[in-house]
Amino acid sequence: MILKLVFLIITCVPLLLFDLVNFRKENSHAKLIYASLLLAVIYLSSIFVFELRWPNLYDAADFLLGAPARLIVEFLHVTPQ
């Protein structure tokens, strides 16, 4: 866990510091988008660091695209004769 936290700090802190320099010049729409992306990064980073069993992006993709993908695979499945 400590190694993951150190890795996260080494990768994210320089990016956030660089973004904060340019953040003040942006309009409110860009700030809203940046804040929503930052919330997603914090959520997924906490799952990564603390090894939590919370829903992640794979679960969301499976929920949205899983049933149609299974139907396509079932449609294309050919039984050997």
C-alpha positions as CSV (number, residue, x, y, z in Angstrom):
1,M,0.0,0.0,0.0
2,I,2.8,2.4,0.8
3,L,4.5,1.7,-2.5
4,K,1.3,2.5,-4.4
5,L,0.8,5.7,-2.4
6,V,4.3,6.8,-3.2
7,F,3.8,6.0,-6.9
8,L,0.6,8.0,-6.9
9,I,2.1,11.0,-5.2
10,I,5.1,11.0,-7.5
11,T,2.9,10.9,-10.6
12,C,0.0,13.1,-9.6
13,V,1.5,15.9,-7.5
14,P,3.6,17.4,-10.4
15,L,0.6,17.2,-12.7
16,L,-1.6,19.0,-10.2
17,L,1.0,21.7,-9.5
18,F,1.4,22.4,-13.2
19,D,-2.4,22.5,-13.7
20,L,-2.9,24.9,-10.7
21,V,-0.6,27.5,-12.4
22,N,-2.9,27.5,-15.5
23,F,-6.2,26.9,-13.6
24,R,-6.8,30.5,-12.6
25,K,-7.0,31.7,-16.2
26,E,-9.7,29.2,-17.2
27,N,-13.4,29.9,-17.5
28,S,-16.0,28.3,-15.2
29,H,-17.0,25.6,-17.7
30,A,-13.4,24.4,-17.9
31,K,-13.1,24.5,-14.2
32,L,-16.2,22.3,-13.8
33,I,-14.9,19.7,-16.2
34,Y,-11.5,19.7,-14.5
35,A,-13.2,19.3,-11.1
36,S,-15.3,16.3,-12.3
37,L,-12.3,14.6,-13.8
38,L,-10.4,15.2,-10.5
39,L,-13.2,13.6,-8.6
40,A,-13.0,10.5,-10.8
41,V,-9.2,10.4,-10.4
42,I,-9.5,10.6,-6.6
43,Y,-12.1,7.8,-6.6
44,L,-10.1,5.5,-8.8
45,S,-6.9,6.3,-7.0
46,S,-8.4,5.4,-3.6
47,I,-9.5,2.1,-5.1
48,F,-6.0,1.5,-6.3
49,V,-4.2,2.5,-3.2
50,F,-6.4,0.9,-0.5
51,E,-7.4,-2.1,-2.7
52,L,-11.1,-1.5,-2.1
53,R,-13.8,-3.7,-3.7
54,W,-15.8,-0.7,-5.0
55,P,-17.2,-0.5,-8.5
56,N,-14.7,0.7,-11.1
57,L,-14.7,1.5,-14.8
58,Y,-14.8,-2.1,-15.8
59,D,-18.0,-2.6,-13.8
60,A,-19.6,0.4,-15.4
61,A,-18.6,-0.8,-18.9
62,D,-19.9,-4.2,-18.2
63,F,-23.2,-2.7,-16.9
64,L,-23.7,-0.6,-20.0
65,L,-22.3,-2.8,-22.7
66,G,-22.3,-6.3,-21.2
67,A,-25.7,-7.5,-22.3
68,P,-25.4,-6.3,-26.0
69,A,-21.9,-7.8,-26.2
70,R,-23.1,-11.2,-24.9
71,L,-26.0,-11.1,-27.4
72,I,-23.6,-10.4,-30.3
73,V,-21.2,-13.2,-29.2
74,E,-24.2,-15.6,-28.8
75,F,-25.4,-14.6,-32.3
76,L,-22.0,-15.2,-33.9
77,H,-21.3,-18.5,-32.1
78,V,-21.1,-21.4,-34.5
79,T,-21.5,-24.9,-33.2
80,P,-19.1,-27.4,-34.8
81,Q,-20.7,-30.2,-36.9
